[in-house]
Amino acid sequence: MIEITINRTVSGMIQSFEMSGHALFADRGKDIICAGVSAVSVGSINAVHELTGVTPDIEHRADGFLRCVVPDQLPEDIYEKIQLILEAMVVSLRTIEEEYGKHIKITFKKQEVE
């Protein structure tokens, strides 16, 4: 199962996300769930960089682990653009989860204090 955690600030903004695991929906290279999740998440990170000029802190491993952290102290307009891109990513991932819930699980965590 692909497990995704979306970490939000107290005010509800996405601070980071991480994902790990494999969907095990089909053989490697033919797994549409893994391909979809990868395309949505990596595409979102690429969009953040391309559209805002900000490079998030990223950890990516060959075993399928991906973590992306939004940098602190960004100008408000840039931060808002990044949030829009990441919220669109969440919508896409939730759409995949609705259809293939046995293979992907999304958890939302909210900080207690900032």
N, C-alpha and C positions, 0 to 999 in steps of 0.2 A: 504494500500500500504506500502511496505517496502521502506523506504528512507535511502539511504546510502550516506555518505559524505566522500570523500577521501581528506585529507588535505595534500598538498605538500609544501615543502620549495621553496624558490625562485629558487633554482637550480633544482627543479623538483623531489626531493626525497620525499617519503611518510613519513610524520611526525606522522600522526595519521589517524584513521578512526573511524566513528561512524555509527551506524544503529539503526533504531527504526521502530516500526509499525509492521503490520501483512499483509501478502499477501492477505488473505481472498479468496484464490483460492479454498479451500475445507475446510471441517470441521476440527477442531483441532485434531491433530494426524494423519490426512490424507493429509495434505497440503504439496505437494511435493516442492513447491517453498520455503516455510519457512524452510523445512527440508534441502533443498539444500543450501540455504544461510547460515543456521546455521552450517552445516557440513563444508562448505568452510571456513567461517570466524573463527570458533573455531579451526578447523584443522590447519589453518594457524598460529594462535596464539600458538597452541601446537607445531607446527613445529619450530617456532622461538625459543621457549624455549628449545626444545629437541636438535635441531641442532646447536644452538649457545650458549646455557647456559644463555641467557638473558631472564629475565622475564619482559615483557612490563608492563606498568601501565595500568591496566584493571579495567573498571567499567562495571558490568553486573547486570541487574535487571530482575526480574521475568516477567515484562511487555514487554520483548523483546528488551529492550535497551542494546546496547553494545558499549563501547568506548575502543579503544586500542591506547596507545601513546608509540612511540618508545623513549626509554631513550636517553638523551643527552650524549655527551662525550664518545662515544664508540670507540674502536679501528677500524680503517678503514676497515680491512678485515671482522670483525664481522658485521659492518654496511652494507657492500656490500651484505653479505649473507642474512641479514634481508630484505634488499630492494628486492632481488631476490624472496624471499618467498612472500613478500607482493605484488609484481608486478604479480606473478603467481595467487595470490588470486584475484586481480583485473581482470585479464583475465577470470577467472572462473565466477566471478560475472557478468561481461559484457556479457558472453555467456548466462547466465540465463536471463539477462535483454533483450537481443536480441529476445529471444523466448517468454518471458512472460512480456513484457514491460508495460502491464496494471496493473501489480502487484508489480513491482520493479522499482525504479528510482535511478540512481547513479549520484551524482553531484561531480565535481572536483573543489576544491578551492586551489588557490596558494597564498602563503604569498606575501605581497608587499615588505617587508624588512626582513632580517634575523638578 
